[in-house]
Every structure is written in C-alpha cells, then in structure tokens.
C-alpha cells in the first residue's frame, strides 16, 4: 500500500485523509488478481454488490460514488461511456473492501468536514493495463483535477487511481494542517520501505478552534426557485430527495396561489454557488418548470460539531451548535435514532429523548 502524505482532519468537525491508495488498482505494480477477479466487472454489477452489503445507505452512496468517479476518469481517458467501463483489478474483492471500508469509516467518524493535505504522487513509470505510463497514471491525473499535488522524488507510484478516487469523493477541501484541538489520530502503514521517507498515511481527528470566540461566519449561497403547478406530488418528493443527494444544502416547498387561481408549489433550493448549475439542470430535467430564478445571498451559520453519546441501545450522534465558544443548541441525529427505533421496535421519540438525556447527563458529570 503506497501512501506517503500525512493527512489532517478536524471534525467540528473536520477530518482529513490524504493520499489514500492501498488498493489493487489497474495501475498497480503488484501481482495480478486471480482469474476470477481479473475478468472485469461492470459498474452496474459493482453497484448491485455494494447495495446488497450490510452497511448504511449513506456508506453505500459514498462507495458507489467513489467507483463512479473512478469509472468516469477511465471512460474519459478511453473515450468511452461510463457504463462500458470494466474495472479489471479494481473490481476485485480486496479493492471493493477497501473502498467500502473507506466509505464506512468516513461515516463512522461523524465529522463535518474532511480536509486533505497536498498529495505526494511519487514518480517514475508504472505498468498499466494498456502499457507503461509515467507516474501519476492517466486516470490519477484526471481524478486530481483541482487538487494540489507534488513529487518528493520517490521513484514509485504513491497514489493510484483508486486512492485518488477515494480522496476526490471524501475530501471537502485541500489545505495545510488546520487550526484545531486534536482529539486522536491513526496511522496506516504500507508494505514498501523507502529510504528516508515514511510509507504511512495519517488521519487526525479534532475540533475546529478557529471559530471559538468569533461571531457566526458569513458565507455566500445560491438560492434557486421555481413555481410548479402541474407536477405529480409523488414526483415532487423524489425531486427533493435527488436535490439533497446531489449536494443541495436544503430543499423545501411552500404552497402558493398562481395565475388563473391555480394552486401550486414554490420549490426553493439552497446550495453552494459551484453546485447551482448542476442543480438547475436537475430541476429542469426532473420537473415541469420552464424557468428557474437564481440569486446569491449571504447567510451566517453557527459552528457545529458531532459527539457520540451512549444509550442502552447503542451510540447516537448529537449535533452541537455553538457561538463564541458557548453551546447554543443540540439535537440527536435523526438517522441514528430512526435506525435504533426500527431495529429495537421502539417509539422514535423515546430514542431521541434518551439520547438527549444521556448527553445532558454527561455534561453534568
């Protein structure tokens, strides 16, 4: 497993993985997989395998997104469509476990943000399925679009396409070690030893301290609006889910009275400015609207972090908001409470109340 750049994370949570490779990628110089794994798996087959896994829906979406990012890079390089890509070694069981493991681990951390350090890609040449290429491999370069990279001179592939895909999907931003109060850290060591260079990846978990003593931070968001008066309500619910899955910060509806006294629905979407075009296209594709209004607005948000509290039925994450270093609000994570309520056949409100009680009790202790 070739991974050399240290990673920094701070959950407020911010968490930060770096050049996470360590999978049997199509550009690896490791021995080829057994025949039953090297025939190639299509993306649809991989999606179905992941969807049947005993993991959360969120982790499934993340794992599938990683494979799709990898597939899109390979498809672009080979001038083919995404569904035609076959993942040779990348579709092998060990690689799938690594990718799914990264998705599950990222969710288990319960952080608000992943911050990734600049990536050390290595150097030299690497044997790929279609010949010998310089490091970083073509798919790795495609996946690293917009990411800060460098080479320390090590003549080995330090970042594979699979590792680049994991970083591409998990990382919220790149930067130097962030300002934070360190809570814990972990290391993953590779099997290759390089003279004078540690073959490890580091994950550091901590609480963001940059907002302590500061006022709520302003940020610019885009607001998308559309009036709908002829859309099937069942489709509308689906559209809201899709918008949130594609990165909308929030999406909601209000009843409105439209022209000719027709009752309608006002769809409002809040998103990051860089996601506005993508979500606009989704609204046009999935709804009957002929026009979408867009404007940029300023909003202020409180500093937030996650903390896990232990209940008699399992851990529940609590979202905690603070201003000037003082806690102003807290609430149990709905999905955690819903899962416990469903598994234990308990009323949802009982689980939420117990999680809140344990959080307050811990504060008193």
N, C-alpha and C positions, 0 to 999 in steps of 0.2 A: 504494500500500500504506500504510494508515494504522495506524501503530503507534508510540506515543509513550512509553509507560512503559518505563523501563530494566528489564532482567532480571538476576538474580543467580543464580549456580549454584555448587555446590561438590560435586565428586564425591568423595568418600570412600565416597563422592564425592557431592557434591551438585551438581546443575546446575539452573539456574533460568531458564526462559523467562518473559516477561511477556506483555503484550497483543499477542500474535502474531495479526495479521489477514492482510492482504495476499493475499486470495483473492477470486475473483469470487463473492461471497456473494449470496443472494437479496435482501439489504437494501443492496446497494451502489448508489452513485450513478454508477457507471461505465457506459459504453455496454454495451448488452445483447450477449450472445454471438451468434455466427452461428446461423442457424436450426437447423442440425443438432445444436447443443448445447443449444438452449433448449426443446426439446420435453419435456424432463423424463426423468430416469432413476429407476427404482425402486431400492430398496435391494438387492434380490436381484441386479439387473444390476450394480450397483456392486461388490457383494461378489465376484461372479464375475470382474470385470475385475481387481480387486486380487489375488485368489487366483491368477490367471494371470501376475501380474507376476514378474519375475526378481529377487525380494528374499527375505529370510529369512522364515521362518514367524512369528517374533516381530514383525517390522515389519508383516507382513500383518495380524496380530491387532490391533495398535495402530491401524493405518489404518482398519480396519473398525470398531473401537470408536469412533473419532472420528466417522465417518459415522453410526453408530448413535446416539451421543449427540445429534448434530445432528437426526437423524430423530425421536428421542423428544421433543425440545423442540418441534419443529414439529407433531408429532402431537398433543401436549397442547394447544397453542395452538389448533389447528384442530379439536379434539375428534374425532380420527380414530385409527385404529390405525397402528402403525409401518409395516407393510408397504404401506399405502395411500399413504404419503408419496412424492412425487416431487420430486427435487432440481433442478429448473429450472437456473439458472445454476451452482448448487453442484455439479451433476453434470458440468459442463464439464471438458474435458481439463485446462485450466490449474489449476483448483481441485483436481482429483484429484492432479495432480503435486505441488501444494503440500502437501496432506495426507499423501500417501505420503512426500514428501520430509521432512516433519517427523517421521514415524514412523521412517524410515531413519536420519535424523540423530540422533534421540534414542538409538536403539540403538547407533549408532557411537560415541557419547560414552562408553558403558560406565560410566555413573555409578550410584551407589546411590540418589540422591535428587534430585528437581527441586524447587527452592524458588522460588516466584513472588512478585514484589513486588505491592503493591496495584495494581489496574488502572484506568487512566485511560480512561473510556468515551467522553469527548467530550460534545457537546451539540447542541442544535438539533433539526432534523427530518430525516427520511430517507424517501425514496420506496421503498416495498416493493411486492411483487407484488400486495398487496391494499389498497394505499392509502398515505397518508402517516402516519407514526408518529413520536413523539418518540424521541430517542436516549437510552438504548440501545434497540434494537429488541426486540420481544416475545421472540423466540427467544433473543436475547443475555441478557436478564434471566433467563429460565428456566435457561439454562446456567450462569449466575453464582451460582446458589443457594449460599450459604455463603461466597462469595468476597468479600474486601474490595475495594471499588470507590470511585472518586471522579471528579469532573469538574474539570478545570483551567480551564474556561470556553471552551475552543476550540469553536466552533460547527461541528463536523463529526463524523462517525461515526469514532471512533478504534478501535473494537473491534466487528467484525462477528460474526454468529453462528458463522461458520466458525472465526474466531480464538478465540472463546470455547470452542468445542468442543475445539480443539487444546489449549488451556490446561487445560480440565476433565480431559482424559484424561491428559496428561503430568505435571501438577503433583501432587506428593505433599503439599505443604503451602504455605501462604502466609506471608510474613513479611518483616521488614526484611533488609537485606544481612547474610548470615550470617557468623559468625566462621570465617575460612578463610585458607589460604595460596594466593593467586592464582597460577594456572599460565598461563592465557591467556584471551583474550576475543575476541569478534567482534561486529560490528555489521551490521544490515540497515537500509538507508535507504529511506524511502518516496518517492514521486514528488511529493507535495504539499509545498509550503513554507509553514510557519506562522510568523508574526512572533513572535520571541522564544521559540519552542518547537521543540526538535529533533524531527524526524519520524523517529525511529530506534527500533529495538529492540536491546537488548544482551544477550548471553549471556556470562556469566563463569564460567569453569571453575576449580575449585580443590579443595584438600584440606581437609577439616574439621579444624580445630585445637582445637575445643572439648573433644575427648576426650583430648588429649595430657596426660599427667601425671595422668590421672584413672583411677579404678577402672572396671571394666566397668559400664555403665549398666543399672539395672534397668528393666523395663517390665512392664506387665500384659498378659497374653494370655488368650484364651479357649480352653478345651480341650473339644472335642466328641467323644463316644464313643458307639458303637453296636455291639451284638453281632449278627452276621449268621450264619445257619446254612442259609439256603435261597436264596442268591443265586448266579446263574451266574458263575463266575470270570471269564469274558470281560467281563461287565458290570462286575464289580468294578474291573478295570483301567481301564475307561472312566470310572468314577466318580472314581477317583483323579486322572485327567487333568483332568476337569471341575472338581474342587475346587481344584486348583492354578491353573487358568486363571481361576477366579473370585476369586482373591485369598488362598487359604489359604497360610499361611506354611510349612506342611508337612502331609503326609498319609501315613499308613502303616498297615500291617496286621500283626497278630500272631495266630498260631493259638491257639485256646482250646478247652477241652472244656466244652460247655454241658450244660444239663439233659437228662436221659434219655440221657446219654453220647453226645450228638451232637457231632461235630467242627464247629467254627465258626470265625469270623474276627472279631477285635476291630478295628474301624475307629476310628482316632484322628486327629483333625484339630486342628491348631494354627492359630489365626487371631487377627486383631485383634478386640477386643470389638465394634467397629462393624460387622464383617462376619459376626458369629456368626449373626444371624437369617437372613441371606441363605443362608449355607452350610447351616444347619439345614434350611431349606426344600428346598435342592437334595438333601440326603441323603434326606429323606422322599420326594421325587419320584423319585429315581433308584434307590433300593434298596428292599428288602422290610421294613426295620425298622419297628417300631411305636412305638419310643421312643428318644430320644436324651438322653444325660446331658450336662450342661454345667456347667463350673466355671471360675472365673477363677484364674489362678496368676501368680506372679512369675517372670520369667526375667531372666538377665543375658546380655548379648551383648558381644562384643569389637568395637572399632572396626574397620571394614573399608573397603578401597578397592580400586580396579582399576588395574592398569598393563598396558599392551600391550608384549609382547616380540616381537622379530622373529626368525622362524625361516626356514630356507631355503625353506619352502613358503608363508609368509605370516605375518601377525601373529596372535598368540594372547593373549587377555587372561588375566592372572593375578589371582586374588583373594587379597588380602593382609590378614591379620588382625593387629592389634597391641594391646598392653596397656602402659599407661604409656609410650607412645612407642616401645616395642620390638616388633619383628616377632616374633610367636609362631607363625604358621602361614602357609602359602601353598600354592596349588594352581592348576593351569591350568584354565581354563573348559572344561567338558566339551563344550558345543555347538560351540565353536570348533575343538577337536581332532577332534571327530566329523566336522565338515564337511570339514576338510582330509584326514582319513583316507579319507573317501568319495571326494572329488574326485581325490586323488592315488593311490588304491589302495594305501594304506599301513596297517600294523597300528596300531590306535588307541594302544596302549601306547608305540609308537615316537614318535608325535607328542607325546604327553604328556611323555615323558621328555626329548625335545629342547626343549620349551618350558620345562621346569623347569631344564634345563642352561643355557639362554640367560639365564634370569632370575638364576640364581646367578652366572653369569659376569659379567653386568652389574653385580651387586653388588660383585664383587671388583674390577672395573675402577674 
